[in-house]
Amino acid sequence: MTADMMRDQVRKLRDELSIARRLEWIRRGLYGSEKGAEKLQKGLASAGPQTNYDLNVEVGSDGSVKVIPPLGATNAPAH
């Protein structure tokens, strides 16, 4: 198989993948008049019950994360 034939085959496979993705999006109702992010958020919101974790964190400008314990919490073990 020559390099040109390989390139053509890769191009054809990429095209088929793009078409398959679009068809899946259409089937799921994510492709159309609404913006994709809006549609995805609506889908996630109606996905079911969500757990609400009460977590306080500080995120530094370098990407570091520091968990802040709730007020009244101590690190001492229970006796």
N, C-alpha and C positions, 0 to 999 in steps of 0.2 A: 504494500500500500504506500503510495507516495505522500509526501507532505501536503500537497494540495488536496488530495482526497481526504486526509485526516482533518484538515481545517474545515472542509466542507461538511464533514460528518459532525464535528464539534459545533459548528454554526447551526446545523439542522437540529441537533439535540437541544441546544440552548433555546432555539425558537419554540420547539415543542414544549419545553419546560415552562417558558413564559406563557404560552397559550393555556397549558394545564393549570397554572397558578391563577390566571384570570378567570378561567371557568370555575375553579373552586371558590374564588372570591364572589363571583356572581351567584353561585349556588348558595353560599352562606349569607348573601345579601350585603356584602361588604364593598361591592363595586357598583358605583352608580352616582346619584346626584349628591348625596351627603359626603362630607369629607371623611376619609377613612378613619382618622383618629376619633372623630365624634361618634362614628358608628361603632368602633371597637369599644369605646368607653361605655356606650349605652349597653352593649352586649355584656360587658363585664359587670356592670351595675345590676343587671337583671339575672346574673348567673346563679344567684342563690344567696344564702346567708353568708355574711362575711364576719370574721372575728375582728373585734376592735381591741388591739393591743395598746396599752397605755405605756408608751416607751418614750423617755426623754433622752435625746442625744445631742451632742455638739458635733458638727461636721466642720473640720478645719479647711482652710483654703487649699491645703496640700492633699486633701482627700482623707485625712485621718478622722477617725470617729471615736468619740468618748461617750460612754454611757453614763448618764447622770442618774444616780439612785433617787427614788422618791423621797419626799420630805419625811423625816422620822425613821427612815430605814438606817440600820446599823449593820456593820460587818461582823459584829460579835455573834458567836454561835449561841443557840438557845440552850439553856441549862436543863 
